C-alpha cells in the first residue's frame, strides 16, 4: 500500500514522494535536455504510483507544462494525478518581472490549464512574491478560482514568513514551497513552527542541495555549472559537507539504501513537511527516489542526523 499524506487543510492526498519536473522541458534551466527522456520520467513516475507532479510556467518557459500535459493525457486517469504548477513570471520585452495581481494570476491559471490540457489544477502556487500586490489580495484571487473549480488548493512559493502571514490572513493557504535542506535549515527557526501551527504543508525544494546530500560527489569532483558558484560547494566548506554526508552514508549502509533515501526520509520526520519533490532526469532515478518510503528511521538516527548537521 502506497503511503499517503494530506496537503494543508485541503482534502488532497498525495504520495509523500513527488516528482519535480524542471528537467522535463526546462530548457532554460538545463541545456541539452531530451524531451522524450523527460516524458519517460513522468510516465515512469505515474506508472509507479508517484502521482504528485510539480511543474511551473517558467520551466521552459511553458514547455514543461506542455510535456507533463501530454503524458497525463496519454495516461488517462486524471483523477489519480495530483498536479501542481506555478505562475508569477511576466515577460516584458527582454525583462522578466514578478506579478501577483489578481488579474494576472487568473490569466496565468487559464493559460496553464490550456498548456496542461486539463480543466482543473490540483495545487496552484504563486511562484514568487512581487513588491506591490497585497498578498491576501493575491490569494483572494486564487480563492475565487478555487470556488470556480479551476484549482483545488492554494500555494505560495519563496515567500518570507511575513509575506506568508499576510497571504494567509483569511486562512486560505494550503502549501508553501521554499528552500530547505540539511545544509540550509533557516526554515526551522520560525517558518516550520508557523506552518505546523496553521495546518500549512511545507514542501522543500533543493532537498538534496544540488546532489551534494545524495552522496554522489567526492573531494575531487569539479563543477562547471550553477553549482560552481554555490557557497556549499566552495573548497573547505565542500570538504566539510562531504564528511557530514559520509556519516549519513553509514546509516544508509546499515539499512541497505542510499544516502539520498535517508536524507529524504529525515525531512518527512519534520513537522509540517508533508511531501518532498526531488527532480529526476532519468526514469531510473524516479524508481530509486521511491525507495525513500522503505526507510524507517529510529529516534536515535533522527537525532544523530540532526546533530551531524547542527
C-alpha positions in Angstrom: 0.0 0.0 0.0 1.5 3.4 -1.1 1.8 5.9 1.8 -0.5 8.9 1.6 -0.3 12.4 3.2 -2.8 15.3 3.1 -1.8 18.8 1.8 -2.6 21.5 4.3 -6.3 21.9 5.1 -7.3 20.6 1.6 -8.7 17.1 1.1 -6.0 16.4 -1.4 -3.9 13.3 -0.6 -0.5 12.7 -2.2 2.3 10.1 -2.1 4.8 12.0 0.1 7.5 11.4 -2.6 6.6 13.5 -5.6 8.3 14.5 -8.8 9.8 17.9 -9.5 9.7 18.4 -13.3 12.1 21.3 -14.0 14.3 18.9 -16.0 11.2 17.9 -18.1 11.3 20.5 -20.9 13.1 23.1 -18.7 15.4 24.1 -21.5 16.1 27.4 -19.8 17.4 25.6 -16.7 19.3 22.7 -18.2 20.9 22.8 -21.6 20.6 19.8 -24.0 17.5 18.2 -22.4 16.0 15.3 -24.3 12.2 15.8 -24.3 11.4 12.1 -24.9 13.6 11.2 -21.9 11.6 13.9 -19.9 8.3 12.4 -20.9 9.6 9.0 -20.0 10.5 10.3 -16.5 6.8 11.5 -15.9 5.4 8.2 -17.4 7.6 6.1 -15.0 6.5 8.2 -12.1 2.8 7.7 -12.8 3.2 4.0 -13.5 4.9 3.6 -10.1 2.4 5.4 -8.0 4.3 8.7 -7.8 1.3 10.8 -8.7 2.3 14.2 -7.2 3.7 16.1 -10.2 5.3 19.6 -9.7 5.8 21.9 -12.7 5.7 25.7 -13.4 5.2 28.2 -16.2 8.8 29.3 -16.1 10.2 25.8 -16.7 10.9 26.0 -20.4 9.2 28.5 -20.3 5.9 26.8 -20.9 7.4 23.6 -22.3 7.4 21.6 -19.0 3.7 22.1 -18.6 3.1 21.1 -22.2 5.1 17.8 -21.9 3.5 16.9 -18.5 0.1 17.6 -20.1 0.9 15.2 -23.0 1.9 12.4 -20.7 -1.2 13.0 -18.4 -3.5 12.8 -21.5 -1.8 9.5 -22.6 -2.0 8.1 -19.0 -5.7 8.9 -19.0 -6.6 8.6 -15.3 -6.6 12.3 -14.5 -8.3 11.7 -11.1 -5.3 9.8 -9.9 -2.9 12.6 -10.6 -2.2 15.5 -8.2 -0.9 18.2 -10.4 0.9 21.3 -9.0 2.0 24.2 -11.2 3.1 27.8 -10.5 2.8 31.3 -12.0 4.1 34.8 -11.3 6.7 35.4 -14.0 5.7 38.0 -16.6 7.8 38.8 -19.7 8.1 42.5 -20.5 10.3 42.9 -23.6 13.6 41.4 -22.6 12.8 41.6 -18.8 11.1 39.2 -16.6 9.2 40.6 -13.7 7.0 39.1 -10.9 3.3 39.8 -11.0 0.9 38.7 -8.2 -2.0 40.9 -9.3 -5.4 39.2 -9.3 -5.9 39.7 -13.0 -2.5 38.3 -13.9 -2.9 35.3 -11.7 -6.3 34.5 -13.1 -4.9 34.8 -16.6 -1.9 32.6 -15.6 -4.2 29.8 -14.4 -6.2 29.8 -17.6 -3.0 29.6 -19.7 -1.6 26.8 -17.5 -4.9 24.9 -17.9 -4.6 25.2 -21.7 -0.9 24.0 -21.8 -1.6 21.2 -19.4 -4.7 20.1 -21.4 -6.8 19.8 -18.2 -9.8 21.6 -16.8 -8.5 21.8 -13.2 -5.2 22.2 -11.4 -4.9 20.4 -8.0 -2.4 22.9 -6.5 -1.6 26.3 -7.9 1.3 28.3 -6.4 2.2 32.0 -6.6 5.8 31.2 -7.7 7.5 34.4 -6.3 6.2 37.4 -4.5 6.0 40.7 -6.2 6.7 44.1 -4.5 3.3 45.7 -5.0 0.4 43.3 -4.5 -1.0 42.8 -1.0 -0.6 39.1 -0.5 -4.1 38.4 0.9 -5.5 40.0 -2.3 -3.4 37.7 -4.5 -4.5 34.7 -2.5 -8.1 36.0 -2.7 -7.9 35.8 -6.5 -6.8 32.1 -6.1 -9.7 31.5 -3.7 -12.1 32.8 -6.5 -10.5 30.3 -8.9 -10.9 27.6 -6.3 -14.6 28.4 -5.8 -14.9 28.3 -9.6 -13.4 24.8 -9.7 -10.3 25.8 -11.7 -7.9 24.9 -8.9 -8.4 22.7 -5.8 -5.8 24.2 -3.4 -3.7 27.3 -2.9 0.1 27.5 -2.6 2.7 30.2 -2.3 6.4 29.8 -3.0 9.5 31.7 -2.0 7.5 33.9 0.4 9.1 35.2 3.6 7.3 34.4 6.9 5.8 38.0 6.9 4.5 37.5 3.4 3.1 34.1 4.2 1.3 35.6 7.2 -0.2 38.3 5.1 -1.1 35.8 2.4 -2.8 33.5 5.0 -4.8 36.3 6.7 -8.0 34.6 5.8 -6.7 31.0 6.3 -6.7 30.1 2.6 -3.1 28.9 2.1 -2.6 25.2 2.0 1.0 24.8 1.0 4.2 26.8 0.9 7.2 25.7 -1.1 10.6 27.0 -0.1 14.2 26.1 0.1 15.1 23.8 2.9 17.7 21.1 3.3 20.2 19.8 5.9 22.7 22.5 4.8 20.2 25.3 4.9 18.0 24.9 7.9 16.8 28.5 8.3 13.2 27.5 7.9 13.3 25.6 11.2 13.6 28.8 13.2 10.2 30.4 12.5 8.7 29.1 9.2 8.1 25.5 10.2 6.6 26.3 13.6 4.2 28.7 11.8 3.2 26.3 9.1 2.7 23.5 11.7 0.6 25.8 13.8 -1.6 26.8 10.9 -2.1 23.5 9.1 0.0 24.5 6.1 2.1 21.9 4.4 5.7 22.8 3.8 7.3 21.3 0.6 11.0 21.8 0.5 12.9 22.4 -2.8 16.6 21.7 -3.3 16.1 18.8 -0.8 19.4 17.2 -1.9 21.3 20.5 -2.3 22.0 20.0 -6.0 23.1 16.4 -5.3 25.6 17.2 -2.5 23.4 15.5 0.1 22.8 12.5 -2.2 26.4 11.2 -1.6 27.2 11.4 -5.3 30.4 13.5 -5.0 33.9 13.2 -3.6 36.6 15.8 -2.8 37.9 15.6 -6.4 34.6 16.3 -8.1 34.6 19.6 -10.0 31.6 21.6 -11.3 31.2 23.9 -14.3 27.6 24.8 -13.9 25.4 26.7 -11.4 26.9 24.6 -8.5 30.4 26.1 -9.1 29.3 29.4 -7.5 27.2 28.0 -4.6 28.8 28.6 -1.2 28.3 25.0 0.0 30.4 23.8 -3.0 33.4 26.0 -2.1 36.7 24.2 -1.2 36.9 23.8 2.6 33.2 24.0 3.1 32.6 21.4 0.3 35.1 19.1 2.1 33.4 19.5 5.5 30.0 18.9 3.9 31.2 15.7 2.3 32.5 14.5 5.7 29.0 15.0 7.1 27.4 13.2 4.2 29.7 10.3 4.8 28.4 10.0 8.4 24.8 9.7 7.0 26.1 7.1 4.5 26.9 4.9 7.5 23.2 4.9 8.5 22.1 4.3 4.9 24.5 1.3 4.5 23.1 -0.2 7.7 19.7 -0.2 6.1 20.8 -1.3 2.6 19.7 2.0 1.0 21.4 5.1 -0.5 22.3 8.3 1.4 19.6 10.2 -0.5 16.9 7.9 0.7 17.9 8.5 4.4 18.1 12.3 3.8 14.7 12.5 2.2 13.2 10.2 4.9 14.6 12.6 7.6 12.7 15.6 6.1 9.5 13.7 6.3 10.0 13.4 10.1 9.9 17.3 10.4 6.7 18.9 11.5 4.5 20.1 8.5 7.0 18.7 5.9 4.4 16.5 4.3 6.0 15.8 0.9 9.3 16.2 -0.9 9.6 16.6 -4.7 13.1 15.5 -5.8 13.7 16.1 -9.5 14.9 13.4 -12.0 16.5 13.5 -15.4 16.3 9.7 -15.9 13.5 7.3 -15.3 15.8 5.1 -13.1 16.1 8.0 -10.7 12.3 8.1 -10.2 12.1 4.5 -9.2 15.1 5.0 -7.0 13.6 8.0 -5.2 10.5 5.9 -4.2 12.8 3.7 -2.1 12.7 6.5 0.4 9.3 5.2 1.5 11.0 1.9 2.7 13.2 3.8 5.2 12.1 3.7 8.8 14.4 5.9 10.9 14.7 5.3 14.7 14.5 8.3 17.1 18.3 7.9 17.7 19.0 8.0 14.0 16.8 11.1 13.6 18.6 12.8 16.4 22.1 11.7 15.0 21.4 13.3 11.6 20.1 16.4 13.4 23.4 16.6 15.3 25.6 16.0 12.3 24.1 19.0 10.5 23.7 21.3 13.5 
